[in-house]
Amino acid sequence: MLAWLITGSGLGNNAVSSGLTSVLSVIAAGGRSTALVADAGEGWRLATCHFVHTSAAHLLFNLAFLFPVGGAIEQIVARRDYAALLLAAAAGSSLCSLLGTPQVSAGASGLVFAVLGAAVSLGLRHGQRLPARVRLHFGGWVLPFLVIVLAVSSSNPGVDHFSHMGGLCTGILVGMALPLAGDTPRAVLRPTLASIGIAAVLLLAPAIAAHGQPPYRVSIADDASLRVPSGWRARFGPVGELQFTSAGGLVVLAIDRSPAGPWTERGTWYTRHRLTSMAAAGRVDALTQSEAQAVVTAQTSGIVIRYGFERTGIPMVRDVYFLAPRTVVSLELPRAWAGKYDETRKAVIESVRGPGHAQGRHDRRQPRTVAAATPL
């Protein structure tokens, strides 16, 4: 279990903002990535991110607060209501993190703040009704610890503050309604309803991550246009090509132009004038022929070649579509994510409209692999 809880990246912060290898390892373990939630529909990350920690210190710090206060709450409320509190906290903290934190994040800090918030509410509401043995864990006694944690984390830019605030607010609100064990139960606090709530959040997560905005259409070369997923940021690439990025630059959609001619000649030109020049300039670590393959589809609008290389030690793939007559559209992303972006890639290419381009015609069968396209 600990092998899944701790990624071993050596980072102790809730939001991971440096080191591509560390970021990818946290994502692979189940960390929250706004890009993968929005682009690949992986809303389940809003649940799994609470179980993933970036280091042993990160895990121990969270448990040091979660066990004492959470254990005290579990002694004064019904276990089903405590479960409802944790489920609501998971939904509330993840939702706020999704809306406000673009970095990859992981950890149970949101649950910790929810438990602290609920302890404050419960202590203020029930006061002397609480058993003496746990009274110091509730009400005003919790505030100094809460202030200390907030003060320590507030100056750290790597901390997911939105997750903390979302968990704290959720805990305070739920704590205002939690009955003590033995009181008349309130159906609204049942874990079943809390589970329905978090399930709704997970299902709606992709739309929430995209802020409810649909893909938008942009003009490209040859009087054509295509649709770009909402939230992708526009920029210009190293040779002046128009780019749209996601996942902090790990995913790059680029629109370029190549000389007219057969796809084999255009592929050779792209290799020499784009990829090889990138390797020469040090923007790619490795570029080998064994990583290159041509993928031919029945799509009448063009041909696609998949190139492979390494960037800062991360295996990457770039699918390059040579569309008629000179348009080149490429999607670059980590090799481990290639399958996650199948639907996004298909939607972008099928959205191309304009003179000389197919109007949504695309072979939905799996493409067949042929021999390596061009020497690298």
Helices and strands as residue ranges (DSSP letters): H 2-5, E 15-16, H 20-29, H 34-40, H 45-48, G 49-51, H 56-76, H 79-100, E 104-105, H 109-126, G 127-129, G 135-137, G 139-141, H 143-154, H 161-175, G 187-189, H 191-209, E 216-219, E 225-228, E 233-236, E 242-246, G 247-249, E 251-257, H 263-270, I 271-275, H 276-280, E 286-287, G 289-291, E 293-296, E 302-311, E 314-323, E 327-334, G 335-341, H 342-350, E 368-370
